[in-house]
Amino acid sequence: MGLKDVVIKEARPLPVLLLVDNSGSMANEKINTVNVALKEMIAEFSAIKNAKGKISIGIITFGNTVELVQPIDKIENVVVPEFKAAGKTLMGQAINQAIDILEDKNQVPERAYTPTIILLSDGLPSDCPGKMNPQDYDFSEWEPLQRLHTSERLKNCPKLALGIGEGTNYRMLNAFINNPEVPVIKANDLATITKFFQWVTYSISKRSVSSNPNEPVIEDPKNMFSEDEVAYLMGLF
């Protein structure tokens, strides 16, 4: 066999899909901070060497409309848009679109490692029955979350969430995560948004170079966040 017959096998994809709230309440400093932190995360991922899992990124925004602003692609091909904030919070539609994408083997090949889904929001979804009475609504029964947590391909994938500001409903975001050991991160100020992206970057980077990237790696939140920056499921009832 000559050198021309040797095929270098590319690392398996490690998909990361971000759902970014760009509703009107995210305007100005909030969305600008997300823009900067996301670009820093992409730069960090691009610098990883000898990864067993090749990180690929996709971005969905949801406000008045739901848009796939960055299809899932290799990190070197990712272009981060400048997010603009306006309108409602069509989170349910965004979650359903995320499921459609991650279950589609043409967009996420079967050989890919288990994906990570990251949700950023500062309020209640506009397209959820619980928006009228959120304190009594069981968000785990919401159809998009039911679909997410029963999907054969996605039910065990890591899910991380950032709640931004006082309007966030942490019961809803914990229902999205669906893991009592993983908290929602509470961004009561802009600095915590940046810390959240650093936490995500460190966790996914470690996973990409681990011996088994299918195993979730989530850095202990206590190493990065104070008690008032985390909301665990059991503490909300």
VEXSELO-797803 format. One record per residue (C-alpha): x, y, z; residue number from 1. Coordinates in steps of 0.05 Angstrom, whole numbers, always signed. Last residue first. Layout:
<node x="X" y="Y" z="Z" nr="NUM"/>
...
This chain:
<node x="-817" y="+471" z="+894" nr="237"/>
<node x="-759" y="+508" z="+861" nr="236"/>
<node x="-702" y="+481" z="+902" nr="235"/>
<node x="-708" y="+411" z="+874" nr="234"/>
<node x="-697" y="+435" z="+803" nr="233"/>
<node x="-632" y="+470" z="+817" nr="232"/>
<node x="-625" y="+545" z="+804" nr="231"/>
<node x="-553" y="+571" z="+803" nr="230"/>
<node x="-526" y="+641" z="+805" nr="229"/>
<node x="-547" y="+656" z="+877" nr="228"/>
<node x="-503" y="+600" z="+903" nr="227"/>
<node x="-441" y="+628" z="+868" nr="226"/>
<node x="-416" y="+603" z="+801" nr="225"/>
<node x="-351" y="+577" z="+772" nr="224"/>
<node x="-326" y="+517" z="+812" nr="223"/>
<node x="-395" y="+505" z="+842" nr="222"/>
<node x="-421" y="+493" z="+772" nr="221"/>
<node x="-381" y="+427" z="+769" nr="220"/>
<node x="-356" y="+422" z="+697" nr="219"/>
<node x="-404" y="+382" z="+654" nr="218"/>
<node x="-374" y="+325" z="+614" nr="217"/>
<node x="-426" y="+282" z="+580" nr="216"/>
<node x="-402" y="+213" z="+557" nr="215"/>
<node x="-407" y="+206" z="+481" nr="214"/>
<node x="-339" y="+239" z="+476" nr="213"/>
<node x="-306" y="+175" z="+501" nr="212"/>
<node x="-231" y="+180" z="+511" nr="211"/>
<node x="-238" y="+254" z="+525" nr="210"/>
<node x="-214" y="+308" z="+477" nr="209"/>
<node x="-283" y="+334" z="+456" nr="208"/>
<node x="-311" y="+326" z="+527" nr="207"/>
<node x="-259" y="+371" z="+557" nr="206"/>
<node x="-275" y="+424" z="+504" nr="205"/>
<node x="-350" y="+416" z="+517" nr="204"/>
<node x="-343" y="+429" z="+591" nr="203"/>
<node x="-293" y="+487" z="+585" nr="202"/>
<node x="-333" y="+523" z="+532" nr="201"/>
<node x="-399" y="+514" z="+568" nr="200"/>
<node x="-369" y="+543" z="+633" nr="199"/>
<node x="-337" y="+600" z="+594" nr="198"/>
<node x="-404" y="+614" z="+561" nr="197"/>
<node x="-438" y="+616" z="+629" nr="196"/>
<node x="-383" y="+662" z="+656" nr="195"/>
<node x="-397" y="+712" z="+600" nr="194"/>
<node x="-471" y="+712" z="+615" nr="193"/>
<node x="-454" y="+718" z="+689" nr="192"/>
<node x="-417" y="+783" z="+677" nr="191"/>
<node x="-481" y="+814" z="+647" nr="190"/>
<node x="-518" y="+812" z="+713" nr="189"/>
<node x="-572" y="+770" z="+746" nr="188"/>
<node x="-551" y="+714" z="+699" nr="187"/>
<node x="-580" y="+652" z="+732" nr="186"/>
<node x="-550" y="+586" z="+709" nr="185"/>
<node x="-602" y="+530" z="+706" nr="184"/>
<node x="-577" y="+473" z="+747" nr="183"/>
<node x="-553" y="+403" z="+728" nr="182"/>
<node x="-561" y="+348" z="+780" nr="181"/>
<node x="-638" y="+349" z="+777" nr="180"/>
<node x="-636" y="+333" z="+703" nr="179"/>
<node x="-693" y="+351" z="+656" nr="178"/>
<node x="-655" y="+409" z="+625" nr="177"/>
<node x="-718" y="+436" z="+591" nr="176"/>
<node x="-759" y="+426" z="+654" nr="175"/>
<node x="-705" y="+465" z="+691" nr="174"/>
<node x="-716" y="+522" z="+641" nr="173"/>
<node x="-791" y="+522" z="+654" nr="172"/>
<node x="-782" y="+520" z="+730" nr="171"/>
<node x="-732" y="+576" z="+723" nr="170"/>
<node x="-782" y="+626" z="+695" nr="169"/>
<node x="-739" y="+685" z="+673" nr="168"/>
<node x="-766" y="+756" z="+680" nr="167"/>
<node x="-713" y="+776" z="+731" nr="166"/>
<node x="-654" y="+773" z="+685" nr="165"/>
<node x="-622" y="+722" z="+638" nr="164"/>
<node x="-636" y="+648" z="+648" nr="163"/>
<node x="-581" y="+605" z="+619" nr="162"/>
<node x="-594" y="+532" z="+601" nr="161"/>
<node x="-555" y="+468" z="+589" nr="160"/>
<node x="-579" y="+403" z="+559" nr="159"/>
<node x="-535" y="+341" z="+554" nr="158"/>
<node x="-563" y="+287" z="+509" nr="157"/>
<node x="-600" y="+229" z="+540" nr="156"/>
<node x="-669" y="+241" z="+510" nr="155"/>
<node x="-639" y="+264" z="+444" nr="154"/>
<node x="-634" y="+205" z="+396" nr="153"/>
<node x="-691" y="+164" z="+422" nr="152"/>
<node x="-734" y="+226" z="+428" nr="151"/>
<node x="-776" y="+222" z="+492" nr="150"/>
<node x="-746" y="+283" z="+527" nr="149"/>
<node x="-749" y="+328" z="+466" nr="148"/>
<node x="-820" y="+309" z="+448" nr="147"/>
<node x="-845" y="+320" z="+518" nr="146"/>
<node x="-807" y="+386" z="+518" nr="145"/>
<node x="-841" y="+409" z="+453" nr="144"/>
<node x="-910" y="+385" z="+480" nr="143"/>
<node x="-908" y="+420" z="+548" nr="142"/>
<node x="-921" y="+367" z="+601" nr="141"/>
<node x="-854" y="+380" z="+635" nr="140"/>
<node x="-876" y="+452" z="+640" nr="139"/>
<node x="-927" y="+435" z="+694" nr="138"/>
<node x="-966" y="+500" z="+700" nr="137"/>
<node x="-985" y="+527" z="+768" nr="136"/>
<node x="-934" y="+583" z="+774" nr="135"/>
<node x="-936" y="+597" z="+699" nr="134"/>
<node x="-1009" y="+618" z="+696" nr="133"/>
<node x="-1020" y="+653" z="+629" nr="132"/>
<node x="-953" y="+631" z="+598" nr="131"/>
<node x="-969" y="+558" z="+614" nr="130"/>
<node x="-1002" y="+545" z="+547" nr="129"/>
<node x="-934" y="+556" z="+513" nr="128"/>
<node x="-924" y="+597" z="+449" nr="127"/>
<node x="-900" y="+662" z="+481" nr="126"/>
<node x="-844" y="+625" z="+518" nr="125"/>
<node x="-830" y="+656" z="+586" nr="124"/>
<node x="-771" y="+703" z="+596" nr="123"/>
<node x="-697" y="+718" z="+592" nr="122"/>
<node x="-674" y="+660" z="+548" nr="121"/>
<node x="-612" y="+621" z="+529" nr="120"/>
<node x="-618" y="+547" z="+512" nr="119"/>
<node x="-559" y="+500" z="+499" nr="118"/>
<node x="-567" y="+431" z="+467" nr="117"/>
<node x="-509" y="+382" z="+467" nr="116"/>
<node x="-505" y="+327" z="+415" nr="115"/>
<node x="-488" y="+254" z="+426" nr="114"/>
<node x="-429" y="+236" z="+381" nr="113"/>
<node x="-439" y="+236" z="+306" nr="112"/>
<node x="-436" y="+169" z="+268" nr="111"/>
<node x="-510" y="+174" z="+251" nr="110"/>
<node x="-498" y="+239" z="+213" nr="109"/>
<node x="-527" y="+305" z="+238" nr="108"/>
<node x="-556" y="+344" z="+179" nr="107"/>
<node x="-572" y="+285" z="+134" nr="106"/>
<node x="-586" y="+242" z="+195" nr="105"/>
<node x="-644" y="+288" z="+214" nr="104"/>
<node x="-659" y="+277" z="+288" nr="103"/>
<node x="-616" y="+337" z="+307" nr="102"/>
<node x="-650" y="+383" z="+257" nr="101"/>
<node x="-722" y="+363" z="+273" nr="100"/>
<node x="-708" y="+367" z="+348" nr="99"/>
<node x="-679" y="+437" z="+341" nr="98"/>
<node x="-740" y="+458" z="+300" nr="97"/>
<node x="-786" y="+434" z="+355" nr="96"/>
<node x="-745" y="+471" z="+407" nr="95"/>
<node x="-748" y="+535" z="+366" nr="94"/>
<node x="-823" y="+529" z="+355" nr="93"/>
<node x="-833" y="+522" z="+430" nr="92"/>
<node x="-787" y="+582" z="+443" nr="91"/>
<node x="-827" y="+632" z="+403" nr="90"/>
<node x="-810" y="+691" z="+449" nr="89"/>
<node x="-842" y="+754" z="+421" nr="88"/>
<node x="-815" y="+815" z="+386" nr="87"/>
<node x="-746" y="+843" z="+373" nr="86"/>
<node x="-672" y="+832" z="+389" nr="85"/>
<node x="-617" y="+834" z="+336" nr="84"/>
<node x="-562" y="+782" z="+336" nr="83"/>
<node x="-498" y="+797" z="+299" nr="82"/>
<node x="-486" y="+732" z="+262" nr="81"/>
<node x="-433" y="+681" z="+282" nr="80"/>
<node x="-402" y="+649" z="+221" nr="79"/>
<node x="-383" y="+576" z="+230" nr="78"/>
<node x="-341" y="+543" z="+176" nr="77"/>
<node x="-280" y="+528" z="+220" nr="76"/>
<node x="-325" y="+498" z="+273" nr="75"/>
<node x="-353" y="+446" z="+226" nr="74"/>
<node x="-426" y="+456" z="+211" nr="73"/>
<node x="-495" y="+455" z="+241" nr="72"/>
<node x="-535" y="+507" z="+203" nr="71"/>
<node x="-523" y="+578" z="+228" nr="70"/>
<node x="-581" y="+628" z="+229" nr="69"/>
<node x="-634" y="+574" z="+234" nr="68"/>
<node x="-690" y="+623" z="+245" nr="67"/>
<node x="-752" y="+625" z="+289" nr="66"/>
<node x="-794" y="+688" z="+282" nr="65"/>
<node x="-819" y="+742" z="+329" nr="64"/>
<node x="-763" y="+721" z="+375" nr="63"/>
<node x="-725" y="+656" z="+367" nr="62"/>
<node x="-654" y="+646" z="+343" nr="61"/>
<node x="-626" y="+578" z="+322" nr="60"/>
<node x="-550" y="+567" z="+321" nr="59"/>
<node x="-511" y="+506" z="+298" nr="58"/>
<node x="-440" y="+487" z="+317" nr="57"/>
<node x="-395" y="+428" z="+302" nr="56"/>
<node x="-341" y="+403" z="+350" nr="55"/>
<node x="-297" y="+347" z="+324" nr="54"/>
<node x="-297" y="+292" z="+376" nr="53"/>
<node x="-230" y="+258" z="+387" nr="52"/>
<node x="-198" y="+326" z="+388" nr="51"/>
<node x="-124" y="+330" z="+371" nr="50"/>
<node x="-119" y="+406" z="+380" nr="49"/>
<node x="-172" y="+455" z="+405" nr="48"/>
<node x="-160" y="+526" z="+379" nr="47"/>
<node x="-226" y="+530" z="+340" nr="46"/>
<node x="-265" y="+514" z="+404" nr="45"/>
<node x="-235" y="+574" z="+439" nr="44"/>
<node x="-251" y="+620" z="+380" nr="43"/>
<node x="-323" y="+595" z="+378" nr="42"/>
<node x="-330" y="+609" z="+453" nr="41"/>
<node x="-303" y="+680" z="+444" nr="40"/>
<node x="-354" y="+692" z="+389" nr="39"/>
<node x="-409" y="+667" z="+434" nr="38"/>
<node x="-387" y="+714" z="+491" nr="37"/>
<node x="-387" y="+775" z="+445" nr="36"/>
<node x="-456" y="+763" z="+416" nr="35"/>
<node x="-486" y="+743" z="+483" nr="34"/>
<node x="-461" y="+809" z="+513" nr="33"/>
<node x="-493" y="+848" z="+456" nr="32"/>
<node x="-559" y="+810" z="+466" nr="31"/>
<node x="-562" y="+830" z="+540" nr="30"/>
<node x="-534" y="+901" z="+531" nr="29"/>
<node x="-584" y="+924" z="+477" nr="28"/>
<node x="-647" y="+883" z="+468" nr="27"/>
<node x="-664" y="+817" z="+502" nr="26"/>
<node x="-734" y="+841" z="+521" nr="25"/>
<node x="-750" y="+847" z="+447" nr="24"/>
<node x="-741" y="+773" z="+433" nr="23"/>
<node x="-673" y="+747" z="+411" nr="22"/>
<node x="-674" y="+683" z="+452" nr="21"/>
<node x="-616" y="+639" z="+429" nr="20"/>
<node x="-623" y="+564" z="+419" nr="19"/>
<node x="-553" y="+536" z="+411" nr="18"/>
<node x="-537" y="+469" z="+380" nr="17"/>
<node x="-472" y="+434" z="+395" nr="16"/>
<node x="-454" y="+373" z="+352" nr="15"/>
<node x="-393" y="+329" z="+365" nr="14"/>
<node x="-375" y="+304" z="+296" nr="13"/>
<node x="-331" y="+242" z="+289" nr="12"/>
<node x="-258" y="+255" z="+277" nr="11"/>
<node x="-237" y="+250" z="+204" nr="10"/>
<node x="-206" y="+185" z="+180" nr="9"/>
<node x="-141" y="+196" z="+143" nr="8"/>
<node x="-143" y="+150" z="+82" nr="7"/>
<node x="-78" y="+117" z="+62" nr="6"/>
<node x="-78" y="+93" z="-10" nr="5"/>
<node x="-37" y="+153" z="-35" nr="4"/>
<node x="+17" y="+134" z="+15" nr="3"/>
<node x="+27" y="+68" z="-20" nr="2"/>
<node x="+0" y="+0" z="+0" nr="1"/>
